[in-house]
Amino acid sequence: MGSLYSRAEIYDLFENEQRYEAYRKHWETIFEGKDIRSMLDVSIGSGSVTLPVTELGVKLSGSDLSSEMLKNCEKKASAKGVHVTLKQSDFRSLDCWGDENFDIVASTGNSLGYVDNADVERTLEEMNRHVRPGGYLYFDSRNWEKILAEHQRFYTYNPLFDGDNRVNVVQCWDYNDDGTMVFNILYTFERDNRIFQREIFEEHYNPFPKALAVDKLKALGYTDIEVKCFPSQFPAVEFEKLEWYTVIAKKSEKSLDR
Ligand SMILES: C[S@@+](CC[C@H](N)C(=O)[O-])C[C@H]1O[C@@H](n2cnc3c(N)ncnc32)[C@H](O)[C@@H]1O
């Protein structure tokens, strides 16, 4: 079984204008009161979450491990008539960005959990190297603490109707003894109530507690650490009830890092 990110066209199937608009609103809420004109997303994928920032006057750059996802991002950016600088890179080492720095460096789409907990800290260090003094570091993540407390296994989603075809998605999550998780994702494509195509993907995650990342940001000298729901325009609820959260933190103006 392969990774969904080698099949970017399937990953993007459920995209629509409503989602795009929700993400645009999310960034508008996150950026409020902050001077943000340039952004680097180190897990930009096909750009679903971050392409809308280009409509807010922000110059977007992005990197990702998957060349397929980056290709789709490029296509989607061209279709919108915007330019995004894209590079292929593992976020644990962001040397591809040289000494460039940005007003905000982000990891979007629940991507930090792809690496083990020690590497989450290392990735935050790497991201920090590209945040300008007084800039921001941002990530969003599923609430792994809630997931591990509830151990829910099956997730179903509303189907997508595409002409005569219907696409169904079901996820089944495995909780491994070593603390890692596997999201098994099944897509079925059907017409006239018959399945004519099935695609199964396996995504491997390393749950991490929010405190691990927040403590690392504090150690790196970040202040004004805000934890919000994702998307951030949703009504605020206690952290324990959040399915998905965002963290945004401010780097010291006096930081000596690049
Ligand atoms: C759920 S997708 C999110 C993509 C995009 N941010 C979005 O929200 O649509 C997770 C992304 O993380 C990327 N990824 C996983 N491990 C990575 C790593 N070590 N370095 C950089 N990107 C990684 C995958 O290739 C994939 O594009």
The ligand as a MOL file (V3000), in Angstrom:
LIG
                    3D

  0  0  0     0  0            999 V3000
M  V30 BEGIN CTAB
M  V30 COUNTS 27 29 0 0 0
M  V30 BEGIN ATOM
M  V30 1 C -1.9520 15.9250 4.8860 0
M  V30 2 S -0.7630 16.5100 3.7190 0 CHG=1
M  V30 3 C -0.9210 18.2460 3.9320 0
M  V30 4 C -0.5640 18.9950 2.6820 0
M  V30 5 C -1.0020 20.4700 2.6950 0
M  V30 6 N -0.3610 21.2150 3.7350 0
M  V30 7 C -2.4960 20.5220 2.8490 0
M  V30 8 O -2.9340 20.8590 3.9450 0
M  V30 9 O -3.1950 20.1610 1.9170 0 CHG=-1
M  V30 10 C 0.7650 16.1610 4.5240 0
M  V30 11 C 1.9600 16.6380 3.7100 0
M  V30 12 O 3.1440 16.4840 4.4980 0
M  V30 13 C 4.1910 16.1100 3.6140 0
M  V30 14 N 5.2790 15.5240 4.4110 0
M  V30 15 C 5.2740 14.3840 5.1480 0
M  V30 16 N 6.4640 14.2050 5.7410 0
M  V30 17 C 7.2450 15.2640 5.3870 0
M  V30 18 C 8.5810 15.6430 5.6810 0
M  V30 19 N 9.3620 14.8930 6.4710 0
M  V30 20 N 9.0590 16.7880 5.1420 0
M  V30 21 C 8.2720 17.5620 4.3270 0
M  V30 22 N 6.9910 17.2300 4.0090 0
M  V30 23 C 6.4800 16.1050 4.5330 0
M  V30 24 C 3.5160 15.1360 2.6710 0
M  V30 25 O 4.2730 14.9360 1.4880 0
M  V30 26 C 2.1760 15.8360 2.4460 0
M  V30 27 O 2.2150 16.6950 1.3290 0
M  V30 END ATOM
M  V30 BEGIN BOND
M  V30 1 1 1 2
M  V30 2 1 2 3
M  V30 3 1 2 10
M  V30 4 1 3 4
M  V30 5 1 4 5
M  V30 6 1 5 6
M  V30 7 1 5 7
M  V30 8 2 7 8
M  V30 9 1 7 9
M  V30 10 1 10 11
M  V30 11 1 11 12
M  V30 12 1 11 26
M  V30 13 1 12 13
M  V30 14 1 13 14
M  V30 15 1 13 24
M  V30 16 1 14 15
M  V30 17 1 14 23
M  V30 18 2 15 16
M  V30 19 1 16 17
M  V30 20 1 17 18
M  V30 21 2 17 23
M  V30 22 1 18 19
M  V30 23 2 18 20
M  V30 24 1 20 21
M  V30 25 2 21 22
M  V30 26 1 22 23
M  V30 27 1 24 25
M  V30 28 1 24 26
M  V30 29 1 26 27
M  V30 END BOND
M  V30 END CTAB
M  END
